[in-house]
């Protein structure tokens, strides 16, 4: 029977705020690819999403045809060969579990995906996934290495200019249209992947692992430590270490960013710097919006910034700062360690009409348009944050 693959959001999505306010878990980027893109490459077919109502229209569920088996896969899981084989071996009404946690299920004849009450099979292998926001940068090195193998197997890199100093060239791969000049690329510490039409300007110092997706740019003199990912059309500058940019976001100037996750359509003003390590080297407590309380994230954690958020020049961000969706952060002092979505400065509210208009302007800078579906998602997040305001 034909199989229809669906990546499902579980309660884990609420632990991954602010990033999952505006996307299903499987569209988060870890490594070179998003989780969805990883599954599609491993499976050799497209997948769809089963998510919360305000995201389902933008990320539609592909309903199955008659005599088709739906394979439901938890969207926070990263695929590998062993897990893929175990999932593909599932028969209808069988469920795959690891330590009493559901990994996947095969469903035949159900109108709505069912997540329990099937015949359990236990999976003995290792399972990698994102369960907390900091898992995104913590797993980024492994994910870049796995994606690098997946994307470059049997292929030859575009030529690397002789103006560069290259260390371990076997682990450096340039897609067509990528340009790299007068820079140092050291892949001895991890692979370096430069995507289609990406640009590394003169004087950059790069230690892998590094992933630059299509159209990404490193400004002149940028210092990059692994494991760092620049999603599509992101701009990097200054000093960056072990950070993930989902896409279309900018850190174009000096300042330090480390052990951080930056969503889409974000902008860090010139000389913005974030702390990723406390002076007493104690655990960094991160506010978990979905739990309503902080949680220890290890000894290193920088800023976690949701989509459409920005901060002004010379912004100083404390260890473990969480910035929600569509925030405008500015001022001459450290912002709060949790900045709720649609915040304006210290205590103001980013009114929805202005937030939508400004989001559209930022998207236009990179040749994109704020669609009705994009607006609908932001409106839903705004209503979630300011329910009382909308009702009065």
N, C-alpha and C positions, 0 to 999 in steps of 0.2 A: 504494500500500500504506500501511496505517496505520503510524505511527512511534511507538516507545516510547523515551522519553528517559531515560538513566541517567547520573548524575553519578558518575564513578569517582575513587577515591583512587589516586594514583600515589605513588612514593617521596617526593614533595614533602611528604606528610603528616608524615614523620619530621623534617622541618626546621621544622615548625610546632608542635612540642611547646612548652609543655604543653597548648595549646588542643585539639590533635587526639588527645590521650589519651582524651578523653571525647566526641568528635564527629567525623563525617566533615568533611573540609575545607570542603565546600560549605555546611555549616551555620554557618560563621563569619560574623559580621556585619561588613560593610564599607559605610559609608554609612548609609542608612536601613534597608536590607533586608539579609538574609543573601544569600549567593551563590545558594543554592537558590531563594529567593523571587524574586530577579532573573530567573533563567532561567524560572521558571514564568510570570512576567508577560510576558516577551518571547515565550515559546513559546505562551502561552495554554492551557497544560495542565500537569498535575502531572508531577513527575519523581520518580525513586527513586534509591537509592544502591547502589553496589558498593564495599564497604569491608572493613576487616579483621574477622575473625570475632567479636571481642568487642563490636563495634559493630553488626554486621549485624542482630541480633535487634531492637534498638531502632530502627534505621534500615533497614527491610527493603527488599530488592531486589524490584521488580515484574517478575516473569517475563513474558515476551512471549507473546502468543497466536500460533497458527499464522498464517503469511503476514504476520507483522509484522516490520518492520525495527527492530532495536535501534540507537539512535544513542547511542554512548558518548562522553561529553564529559568532559574532564579537569576535576575539580571545583574546582580552584584558579583557573579562568579567569573573568573578569568579562565578561558579554555586552554586545554593542552591535549595532547594526543590520547592519553589514558582516560581522561574525563570524557572526551568526545566519544571514544569507543564504548564506554559504559552507558552513555546516554543513548547512543544509536542502537544499542542492544535492547533497550526497553520495549516491552510489548504493551498493548493497551491495558490501562489500569494498573500498571506497575509504577512504583515510585522509587527514586534513588535517594538514599540518605547517607549522610556522614555525621556520626556522633549525634544522632537524633535531630539533625537539621536537614530539612528538605533541600535537595539539589535540583531535581528535575522530576517530571511526571509525564507519562504518555496517556492521552485521553482520546477516546473514540465515542462519538455520538453525543457529546455534551454541548448544550447551547452556550453555557458560560463556563470558562475554565474552572475546573475543580482542583483544589489544592490539598485534599486529604482523602483518607479512607481507601487508599489503594493498597496493593500488595507491595510490601517494602523489600527493597534490595539494599544491602549495605555496601558502600563504596570504601575500599581499603586504602586508596591512594591519598596523596596530599592534595588539598584543595586551597587555591589562592582566591581571595576576593577582597573587595573593599567593604568594610563594615563601619568604619569611622572616617571622617574627612581626611585625617592625617595618614590613613592607609594609602591614599593616592600618591603622596610623595615617598612614603616608606617602601612601596612596591615598585617605584618607578624604574629603578635600576634593572630588576629582574624583567619587568615588562618591556623595557627598551630592547634588552638582549633577545627576548623571545620574538618580538615583532621584527627586529632586524633580520633574524634568520628567516622568518616567514616571508618578508617582503623582498629579500635579496637572493633567495635560493635560486641557483641556476642562472643568475643574471650578472651582467658586467656593469660596473660603475661608469658613469660619464667621466671623461678625463679630468684630472685634478691639475690645476695650473702649477707650473714650475715656480711661480713666485712664492709659493707656500712652503713652510717647513713641516714635513709630514713624519709622524712616528706611528709605526704599525699600520701601514696603508691597507693591509688586507681587511681591516675592520672599519674602513671608511668608504661610504657609498654616497655618490651624488646622482640624483635623478636628472633627467634631461632638463636643461634650462637653468640649473643651479649654478651660481657663480660664487667662487671663493678666491680671494686674492690677498697676497701679502700677509698671511695669518699663520699661526701655529696650531696644528691639529694633532693632538696626542690621543690616539685610540688605544694605547697600551692599557688604560684603566677602564675601557669600555668602548663599544662601537659608537661611531659618529655617522648619523644619517642626515643628509641634506636633501630636502624634498624638491619637487618640481618648482622651478622658478624662484626658489629661495635664494637669499643673498647674504653672504658673510663679507662685510666691508673690511677694509684694510686695518691691520693691526690687532685683530681679535686673537685672544689666547683661549684655546678650547681644550679642556680635558674631558674625555668621554666618561660616562655615556651621555650623548647628546642626540636629541631628535628635533629636527626642524621640519615642520610640515610645509605644504605648498604655500609659496608666497611669503614665508616668514623672513624676517630681516634681523641680523645682528649689526648694530651700529658700530662705527669705528672705535677700536680700542676696548671693546667689551671683553670682560673676563668671565668665563663660564666654567663652572665645575659640575661634574656629574652628580647625580643623574638629573638632567634638566630636559624639559620638553617645551618647545614653542609650537603651539597648535597653528592651524592655518592662518596666515596673514597676521601673525603676531609680530611685535617689534620688541627686541631686547637690547638693553644698554646697561652700562655700569658694571656691577658685579652681581652675578646670579649663581646660586648653588642649590642643587637638589630641589628644584621647583617645577611646577607644572602649570602651563598656561593652556586653557582649553581651546581658545581660538579668538582671533580678531581683537586681542587685547594688547596694550602697550606698556612697556617700561623702557622708554626710549632714551633715558638720560642717566647720569650718575646716581649712585645710591646703592644700598645693599638689599638683596632679597634672598632669603635662604629658607629651606624647608617649608615651602609655601605652596598654596594652590590658588590660582587666579582664574575666575570663570571667563565667560565671553563678554566682549564689549566693555572691558574695564580699562581704566587709564590711571597709571601712577605718575603723579607730577614729578618734575625735576627734583632730584636729590631726596626723593622719598626713600627712607630706610626702615627696615623692620628688624627687630630683635628676634632671634630664634633660640636664644639660650639665656637662662636667668643667671644673674651674677653669682648666686650661691649653688648653681648647677642642680637645683632641685627640680622636681617634676613640674612641667608646664600644665596648668589647668586651663582647659578650653571649655567655653560655654556651649552646651549642647541644647540647642533651641528645642529640639523634639522631646527632650527629657525635662527641660526646665531646670537644669542644674549643671554645674561644671563636671568635667571628667578629666582625669590625668591622661596626658598624651605622650608620656615619655619626657626625656630631658630636652628634646629639640622639637620645636614647632613654631613656625613663623605665622604669617597672616593667612587667613582663609577668607577669600573675597568672592561674593556672589556676583552674578551677571549684572551688567549695566551700572556698576559702581565705579566711583572715581575718588581720587584724593588729590589735594592741592600740592603745590610745590613745598618742599622741605617738611613734608609730613613725617612724623615719627610714630611708628607703630610698635607697641609692646609685644612681648612673646605671647603667642597664642591668641592674637586678636582675631575676632570673627566679625566680618562686615557682611551684612545681608545683601539683598537684591536692591538695585537702584538706589544707592546711597551717594550723597555728595559730602565727602569728609574734608573738612578744612579747619584751620585754626593754628595758633602758635603753641600748642601743647600736645601731649599724648591724648589721642581720642580714647574713649571708653574701650574696654577689652571686648565688649559686645555692642555692636552698632546695629540696631534693628533695621529691617528692610524699610526703604523709603524714608530714611533719615536725611535731614538737611542740617549740616553743621552739628552743633552740640545737642540742641533741643528742638530744632525745627522739624517740620514734616514736609517731605517732598510731595507736593500735591500731584495727584495722578495726571491731570492734563499736561502739566509742565514736565513731569517725568517721561511721559510717552513722547512728547515733542522732542525732548533732549535725547532720548534713546534713538529716535529716528535720525537726528542730526549726526550722532556718533556713527551710526551705521552707514550713513551717506558718505562719511569720510573714507570708507573702505569700499565704496561702490555697491553697498547693499541697501535694502529697503525694509523698514519695519512693516511687516505684514499684519493683516487683521488677526491672524492666529497668534502672532507674537504679542500683539496688544491684548488679546483675550487672556493669554497666560499671565501677563503683568497685572491686568485688572483683577484676576482671580487671586494673585498673591497679595495685592493691595487690600482686597476685601478680607482676606484671611488675617492680615495684620491690623486693619482698622475697621473691623465690622461695625462697631458702634457708630463711627463717623459716617459710614455710608447709609445707615438706617435713619439718621436724624436729619 
